[in-house]
Amino acid sequence: VGAATKPYTHNAVIALTGESNEDIMGMGSKVIGVMGGALSLVGEERVTWTKLAETAQKGDKRLRLLETVDWREGDEIVLASSDFDYRQTETFTVKSVLGKTVSLDKATEYMHYGETQTYNGVTIDERAEIGLLSRNITLQGDASSATSGYGGHVMLMSGQAYVNSVEFFRMGQAGQIGRYPIHWHRLGDEA
């Protein structure tokens, strides 16, 4: 789905299904397995990370960003915590984007710092980061993956893979050795 020289620009969802008792060539199930071939999953290039241009107060439904983004209505974004408590990270759905301002589907539950500070001539960037979670290519485990912890995975036994701008959802298999979302299995330094 797409290539490095020609990213895929439409929407694609690849759902991996299977039972935990299946074993396809030693790679388990719910798997895209590469054994001597090539895997190419390349979605459209978009702005994936930026920072706040100003502090977002608790209750804000708009974020002022450091740069213009190409995000669209319906995209999912994550706003990192700027506190010592990582649980203050929040996710939102984009309602609209106008210049460097993003309107959110709901109000922020926490304050997110958006300033730099200078101490003894050294500037420290303490602005919270915002990331785009949505991609136009989604590789996902089936619906049962969320409750079972047995999601999809990609395993490269030999060969090549080029993966860029792809959303991985319900991936990885809890309690299974080597069943990460992407597993480069003993590939070494292949050129």
N, C-alpha and C positions, 0 to 999 in steps of 0.2 A: 504494500500500500504506500505508494510514493517512493521517491528516490532522492538521494542527496542533491542531484542536479534538477530534480523536478518534484518538489513537495506536493503531496496530495492536498487539494484545496476544498474538497467536499467533506461531508461527514461520514464516518465509518465507525461502526461498533462491532467488535469481534468478541463474542461471548464464548467462554470456554466451559464445557460441561463434562460431567463424568462422575464416577463413583470412586470413593477412596480405596476400594479393594481392587481396582483395575491397575495394570502395570503395562504401559506401552514402551517397549524396548528399554526397560530399566529406568524410565523417566516418570513413572507414575501416571496420573491422569490429569485432566484439565490442563493440558500442556501444549505449547507450541514447541516442538523439538527440532533442533537443527543438528544434523549429523552429516557433515561434509558439504553442506550447501550454504546458502546465504539468506539472511532475513533482512528485509528492508521495510521499516515502518517510519515514514517521514511525513509529519503533518506540517501545516502552514506555520511559518515563522511569525511570532507575535511578541509584543513586549510582555515579558513574564514577571519581572520584578521592578519595583520602584520603591520610593520612600515617601513618607508624608512630607508636605511642604510646611505644614503647621500642625500644632497639637489638635487632636480630635478629642473633644470633651465627651464625657459620658452623656448619652442621649442624642448625639449627633447622627444625622442620617445622610450626611455628605462628607466626603473626604477631599481635601485639597492635596494634590500630588505634586511631586517634584518635577515630573515630566509628563508630557502628553502620552497617552496610551491608546492602543487600538482595541480596547475591550468593548464588548457589545452587551446589549440588554440580554439578560439571562445567564451571562457568564458567572461562574462561581469564583470568588476571591477569598484570600485569607489575609487577615491583618494580624501581624505578630504582636505579641505582648511586649510592652516597653517597661514592664515591671519585673521584679524578681520572680513573680509567680507566672510560670509558663501557661497556667490554665486561663490566663486572661487573653490568650489568642482567640480570635473570633473569625467566623466565616460568614460571608454575605453573598447575596445574589445581586448583581449589578442591575439597577433599574434604568440608568442612563448615564451617558458620559458627555460632558460639554467642556471642551478644552482640557484643563487639568483638574476638573472637578468630577467626581464620581458620586452619583446618587445611589443609595443602598436600599434594599428591601426592608430593612429594619434598623432601629437605632442601635448605636454602640452601647454595650453594657459596661464598658470600662473606659477610662481615659487612656489614650495612646499618645505618647510624647512625640512631638514633631519638630524638635529644635536641635541646634548644635550649641555646645558650650565651650568656652575658651578658658583654660587654666594655665597660668604661667607661660603664656604664649603658645600653648598647644591646643588646637581645636579638636574637640571630641564630637563625633557625629552620633547623636543619640536618637535619631529619627527612626520611628517604627517602620518596618518594611511591610510592603503589601505584595502578595504574589497571586498570579493568575493560576487557578487550579484547572479550569476548563481547557480542553484541547479538542481539535476536530477529529482526531482518531482516539478511540477509547478501546483499550484491551481490558476485559473484565471477566471475573469469575461469575458463574450464574447466581441467581438470587439466593440459593441455599448457602452460598459461601459466607454471607454475612453472619449467619447464626452458627454454622458449623466450624468456622475458622479454616475451612478447607477450600481455598480459592484457587484461581488459576496460576500458572507460572510459565516462564519461558526458560528453556534449558538449551544451552549450546554445548554439545559434546565435541564437535569440531566444525570448522567453517567460520563464517563471518556474520556479523550483525551490525546494522546501522539503525539506531533508534533515536529519533529526535522529535520533540513536540508531540508526545503521546501521553495520554492520561492512563494510568494504571489504577484500576478500581476493583476492590475485592480480590486482591492478588496475594499470593503467598499461602503456604500450608502449615498452620501451627502444629508443632510437635513432630514435624517431618524433617529429618536432616537433609539439607541441600535443596529444599523446596522454597527458595526465596522468590520474590517476584521475577527477578532475572538472575540466572545462575550460569556463569561462565565456568564450565566444569573442566578443570585442569588443562586449559588451553595453552598455557605458556606464552611465549612471545611469538605468536604467529604474525607474519607480515602480509 
